[in-house]
Amino acid sequence: MQATAVGEERGIAFYEGEFFVKTLETKEEMTQAYRLRHRVFAERLKWVPEQANRLEADLYDAWSTSIGVFADETRLLGLVRMTHAPVPFMLESEFSACLVGSHRVRKETDTAEITRLAVDPAIADRGLSARLMKTIFKGMYQWCLLHEVRYTYMVVEHRLLRVVQRMGWPCRAIGEPVALPPAEVLSIGGLLDLEEFRVQASTDRPSMLDWLTTTKPVTSPAHLPSLRTGQESDMGEYAELADDRLLVRAA
């Protein structure tokens, strides 16, 4: 577990259908995460240089928390990294070009940055990829609830911002699209207000809000239905989000 400027980060752990979602804590879990990140961000997307050890890690890992989605409780299929203010964000350095205009990055402790969002690129089943991506979002939401985080930053491929919004997440642009090196992907910064999301979802998507809020503890059987009635309709957007050419840029 990472110790940060806001104190010891608390972990999450729950079952979601065929998946086990948890905060990454052990050396073995983090090694799996670095390998998956290398396959996605270095080998496939070419956003970072390839490394001889096939591991992708950076200085932000020292003060961030990673959340993983596992099959059989041991095989990592997807992950995301959460960086809890007031520590440095990638948005302030590597992706500062996305801060076009007068936006001031929030660094209060109710704020976090979403980075390194990835799904195993070897998964060919688009439905499985969509379920994984949706489960990663649930893990992020549960982590934010646990740490009283209201605002989350992300940098996304510019077309993907509309996909995230269609899924019911009110993510607002904080600048104009810019081409980020080395891949020169046209990207844009976004800020998600989770309280705004809850107000909207309580009326427009109550089943989605209920699903995000409800978890099965680790003492319960893992293989339980992961989607409730009304939760299948947005799987197309999550499948699009899981497509490796449209991953979260700061991911």
Steps between C-alpha positions, in 0.01 A plus 500: 500500500636844410553767766423841351496866602142449620590195711481125452289407198224253579445200276193365324414136435176357360362248254318607184363205307793296373751766608684583820572871547763616746765752581838372384723443802759229448819505292356222282182700431693814411732304271195369314375859474831631363509218243145570384573871480809431289302283258236770459683832521847408370449209260156573352434871534865619493422774752808420710835340407532122514713366784732201496333356811153538339375700801343845476530701821555865584556729797123549552473139617682602819203705624206348310267204554423246227175305479495167317230275357594133525377171359525205741623752760855482365513589127493875434270595210468875546608786722491869576719730707360761740715793616354677803569874541696693613788300348615579142276402205607405148261775385737755654809380313490236223150607395513868592444589132138396558459789745412750231332809643452611859415173675676459835562138595326414826735357762261469795468155655157452341678469165686220320648428158412190296794356305632173357155363412545180301344167402704196394546547122504122449128484578322463166147473641354851473228416751757390755703816441187709555419319826857549615496871422169544676635316804811718504272805512319343796833447674590865442162611635533282811850635565372856467217429746746353750730802478228766477617607153253714308706621204711287266724615216579298191658561160328319215515468125274790399224289341488283810377788716160475329497123554557549874220759507260267317564237766350739754820650642485886489866552411567863401779612268755727669678607183524447125623181326878492457735248337711335771837343418640252425196349325350846425157378609244783504411511869295710739489547876177431687365554851229271640285620790370188674241692700358635175503143370306373801235772469451429129516122533248489786241625248629388159690177580393376845588137423852604397546697823369209707736257324802724553420546867430134587783248539540139606760470777795266462339246734223436245511263201663658199281367223189712531312693227693819432233695313152581621198572285557823314878479521559335161399797285828693530734210432565626146659818636714303745611274214600810306683631804689171533621517140878546528509785251268705722642439847521776755803698390634572848452132560 
